């Protein structure tokens, strides 16, 4: 008789929604979604240990504080390249904030990914560190190139 295989138990994140699933997909490398879910769940446990009663609210606020409102896009007109400030749609706001949070967490060395992610989320919740600084840089760049806002109608 052939031996039966046991299925891995999927981690169940309470009140899982589309944004959490999308975020775990951004964490995921090489198709290892179970590992990505485990990293996210451990990061939420670390945030809870830090003294926050609801870590999902911390995560949502960190995403909100790291999301850009305005970005610049390059537009070539004749021989000149202009940095044109444009508003960022909501789906792109989430993408950029997740991308910046994860890049900031991955850039730290010598720690577990869940610890690095929880530290970065707590820092973004407080309004500091790399992801929020990246947002401020993008906003400064858009403010500096405000004179080219009239070209936004030509940018796709």
C-alpha contacts under 8 A as a table, 3 or more apart, distances in Angstrom:
res1	aa1	res2	aa2	distance
10	X	34	X	6.79
11	X	34	X	7.27
11	X	37	X	6.68
11	X	38	X	6.92
12	X	16	X	7.86
13	X	16	X	5.53
13	X	41	X	6.90
16	X	20	X	6.17
16	X	21	X	7.19
17	X	20	X	5.47
17	X	21	X	6.37
18	X	21	X	5.08
18	X	22	X	6.03
19	X	22	X	4.98
19	X	23	X	6.07
20	X	23	X	5.01
20	X	24	X	6.20
21	X	24	X	5.12
21	X	25	X	6.19
22	X	25	X	4.98
22	X	26	X	6.36
23	X	26	X	5.03
23	X	27	X	6.38
23	X	98	X	6.79
24	X	27	X	4.93
24	X	28	X	6.09
24	X	33	X	7.25
24	X	36	X	5.58
24	X	37	X	5.93
24	X	40	X	6.82
25	X	28	X	5.02
25	X	33	X	6.97
25	X	36	X	7.32
26	X	98	X	7.44
26	X	99	X	7.56
27	X	36	X	5.61
27	X	102	X	7.23
28	X	31	X	6.29
28	X	32	X	5.85
28	X	33	X	5.59
28	X	35	X	7.36
28	X	36	X	4.98
29	X	32	X	5.91
29	X	33	X	7.76
29	X	36	X	7.77
32	X	35	X	5.53
32	X	36	X	6.50
33	X	36	X	4.92
33	X	37	X	6.12
34	X	37	X	5.15
34	X	38	X	6.18
35	X	38	X	4.98
35	X	39	X	6.18
36	X	39	X	5.09
36	X	40	X	6.27
37	X	40	X	5.09
37	X	41	X	6.04
38	X	41	X	5.06
38	X	42	X	6.05
39	X	42	X	5.22
39	X	43	X	6.11
39	X	113	X	6.79
39	X	114	X	4.93
40	X	43	X	5.06
40	X	44	X	6.27
40	X	114	X	6.59
41	X	44	X	5.10
41	X	45	X	6.32
42	X	45	X	4.92
42	X	46	X	6.16
42	X	114	X	5.77
42	X	115	X	7.86
43	X	46	X	5.03
43	X	47	X	6.25
43	X	114	X	4.70
43	X	115	X	6.14
43	X	117	X	6.23
43	X	118	X	4.77
44	X	47	X	5.08
44	X	48	X	6.23
44	X	55	X	5.53
44	X	56	X	7.22
44	X	118	X	6.94
45	X	48	X	4.99
45	X	49	X	6.19
45	X	55	X	7.67
46	X	49	X	4.95
46	X	50	X	6.26
46	X	114	X	7.99
46	X	115	X	7.01
46	X	118	X	6.29
47	X	50	X	4.99
47	X	51	X	6.93
47	X	52	X	6.27
47	X	55	X	5.75
47	X	118	X	5.99
47	X	122	X	7.23
48	X	51	X	5.47
48	X	52	X	5.01
48	X	53	X	5.89
48	X	54	X	6.84
48	X	55	X	5.79
49	X	52	X	7.21
52	X	55	X	6.10
52	X	58	X	7.72
54	X	57	X	5.77
54	X	58	X	7.01
55	X	58	X	4.98
55	X	59	X	6.21
56	X	59	X	4.90
56	X	60	X	6.14
57	X	60	X	5.04
57	X	61	X	6.12
58	X	61	X	5.21
58	X	62	X	6.04
58	X	121	X	7.25
58	X	122	X	7.07
58	X	125	X	6.13
59	X	62	X	5.09
59	X	63	X	6.22
59	X	121	X	6.25
59	X	125	X	7.52
60	X	63	X	5.14
60	X	64	X	6.14
61	X	64	X	4.88
61	X	65	X	6.01
61	X	124	X	7.98
61	X	125	X	5.78
62	X	65	X	5.18
62	X	66	X	6.15
62	X	121	X	5.65
62	X	122	X	7.25
62	X	123	X	7.94
62	X	124	X	4.85
62	X	125	X	4.38
62	X	126	X	7.96
62	X	127	X	7.93
63	X	66	X	5.28
63	X	67	X	6.14
63	X	94	X	6.99
63	X	97	X	5.76
63	X	98	X	6.73
63	X	124	X	7.76
64	X	67	X	5.37
64	X	94	X	7.99
64	X	97	X	7.68
65	X	124	X	6.60
65	X	125	X	6.92
65	X	127	X	6.77
65	X	132	X	6.75
66	X	97	X	5.00
66	X	100	X	7.67
66	X	101	X	7.54
66	X	124	X	6.71
66	X	131	X	5.78
66	X	132	X	4.95
66	X	135	X	6.03
67	X	93	X	5.04
67	X	94	X	6.29
67	X	96	X	6.42
67	X	97	X	4.56
67	X	135	X	6.73
68	X	71	X	7.03
68	X	88	X	7.02
68	X	93	X	5.82
68	X	96	X	7.39
68	X	97	X	7.25
68	X	135	X	5.56
68	X	138	X	7.42
68	X	139	X	7.32
69	X	87	X	5.99
69	X	88	X	5.56
69	X	93	X	7.16
69	X	139	X	7.69
70	X	85	X	6.45
70	X	86	X	5.61
70	X	87	X	4.50
70	X	88	X	5.52
70	X	138	X	7.40
70	X	139	X	6.18
70	X	142	X	6.56
71	X	85	X	5.44
71	X	86	X	5.55
71	X	87	X	6.38
71	X	88	X	6.55
71	X	138	X	5.93
71	X	139	X	6.66
71	X	141	X	7.75
71	X	142	X	5.87
72	X	83	X	5.61
72	X	84	X	5.13
72	X	85	X	4.19
72	X	86	X	5.98
72	X	138	X	7.43
72	X	141	X	7.08
72	X	142	X	5.62
73	X	83	X	5.47
73	X	84	X	5.23
73	X	85	X	6.39
73	X	86	X	7.17
73	X	155	X	7.59
74	X	81	X	6.41
74	X	82	X	5.62
74	X	83	X	4.66
74	X	84	X	6.10
75	X	81	X	5.58
75	X	82	X	5.23
75	X	83	X	6.41
75	X	84	X	6.72
75	X	154	X	7.97
75	X	155	X	6.59
76	X	79	X	7.00
76	X	80	X	5.78
76	X	81	X	4.30
76	X	82	X	6.22
77	X	80	X	5.53
77	X	81	X	6.25
77	X	82	X	7.52
82	X	148	X	7.15
83	X	145	X	6.37
83	X	148	X	7.16
84	X	142	X	7.50
84	X	145	X	6.56
84	X	146	X	7.54
84	X	148	X	5.46
84	X	149	X	5.80
84	X	151	X	6.46
84	X	152	X	6.12
84	X	155	X	7.86
85	X	142	X	5.05
85	X	143	X	7.83
85	X	145	X	6.58
85	X	146	X	6.46
85	X	148	X	7.16
85	X	149	X	5.76
85	X	152	X	6.91
86	X	142	X	7.99
86	X	149	X	7.39
86	X	152	X	6.21
88	X	92	X	6.24
88	X	93	X	6.19
89	X	92	X	5.39
89	X	93	X	6.26
90	X	93	X	4.97
90	X	94	X	6.51
91	X	94	X	5.39
91	X	95	X	6.42
92	X	95	X	4.87
92	X	96	X	6.06
93	X	96	X	5.35
93	X	97	X	6.13
94	X	97	X	5.28
94	X	98	X	6.09
95	X	98	X	5.32
95	X	99	X	6.02
96	X	99	X	4.96
96	X	100	X	6.04
97	X	100	X	5.20
97	X	101	X	6.05
97	X	131	X	7.26
98	X	101	X	5.14
98	X	102	X	6.05
99	X	102	X	5.36
99	X	103	X	6.02
100	X	103	X	5.07
100	X	104	X	6.04
100	X	130	X	7.81
100	X	131	X	5.15
100	X	134	X	7.38
101	X	104	X	5.23
101	X	105	X	6.20
101	X	117	X	7.78
101	X	120	X	6.72
101	X	121	X	7.33
101	X	130	X	7.70
101	X	131	X	5.26
102	X	105	X	4.96
102	X	106	X	5.99
102	X	117	X	7.04
103	X	106	X	5.09
103	X	107	X	6.10
104	X	107	X	5.25
104	X	108	X	7.00
104	X	120	X	7.14
104	X	130	X	5.84
104	X	131	X	6.30
105	X	108	X	5.78
105	X	113	X	7.31
105	X	116	X	5.18
105	X	117	X	5.23
105	X	119	X	7.92
105	X	120	X	5.96
106	X	109	X	7.58
106	X	113	X	7.18
106	X	116	X	7.32
106	X	117	X	7.99
108	X	111	X	7.42
108	X	116	X	6.92
111	X	115	X	6.65
111	X	116	X	6.44
112	X	115	X	5.34
112	X	116	X	6.31
113	X	116	X	5.02
113	X	117	X	5.96
114	X	117	X	5.07
114	X	118	X	6.08
115	X	118	X	5.16
115	X	119	X	6.14
116	X	119	X	5.20
116	X	120	X	6.20
117	X	120	X	5.12
117	X	121	X	6.09
118	X	121	X	5.07
118	X	122	X	6.11
119	X	122	X	5.19
119	X	123	X	6.11
120	X	123	X	5.02
120	X	124	X	6.05
120	X	129	X	7.42
121	X	124	X	5.10
121	X	125	X	6.02
122	X	125	X	4.96
122	X	126	X	6.28
123	X	126	X	5.03
123	X	127	X	6.21
123	X	128	X	5.37
123	X	129	X	5.99
124	X	127	X	4.75
124	X	128	X	5.43
124	X	129	X	6.55
124	X	131	X	6.76
124	X	132	X	6.17
125	X	128	X	7.71
127	X	132	X	6.30
128	X	131	X	7.74
128	X	132	X	5.78
128	X	133	X	6.92
129	X	132	X	6.01
129	X	133	X	6.15
130	X	133	X	5.03
130	X	134	X	6.09
131	X	134	X	5.12
131	X	135	X	6.47
132	X	135	X	5.03
132	X	136	X	6.29
133	X	136	X	4.99
133	X	137	X	6.16
134	X	137	X	5.05
134	X	138	X	6.30
135	X	138	X	5.17
135	X	139	X	6.26
136	X	139	X	5.04
136	X	140	X	6.11
137	X	140	X	5.09
137	X	141	X	6.19
138	X	141	X	5.11
138	X	142	X	6.25
139	X	142	X	5.06
139	X	143	X	6.08
140	X	143	X	4.97
140	X	144	X	6.08
141	X	144	X	5.10
141	X	145	X	6.32
142	X	145	X	5.18
142	X	146	X	6.04
143	X	146	X	5.11
144	X	147	X	7.73
145	X	148	X	5.81
145	X	149	X	7.42
146	X	149	X	5.38
147	X	150	X	7.43
148	X	151	X	5.70
148	X	152	X	7.62
149	X	152	X	5.46
150	X	153	X	6.98
151	X	154	X	5.62
151	X	155	X	7.07
152	X	155	X	5.26
153	X	156	X	7.79
